[in-house]
């Protein structure tokens, strides 16, 4: 469980480094988006037959980082839309 949290934080941090621009995300949001990305990466790697969902492998890690970058983009879009609606 601790390894899963650390991997999620690393994946979230890498995704924030890859995504251009300044993100207004907290450490908790980075962790949660990294965890979600790691689950997505694990599921895709499992579907491709390269390993288990919670098994660390290269393909799952790469897909997890890509998924986390996409999730950060979605989170930024939602927060910008919410901020634009405020007076």
Beta strands, then each sheet from edge to edge (+ up, - down):
end
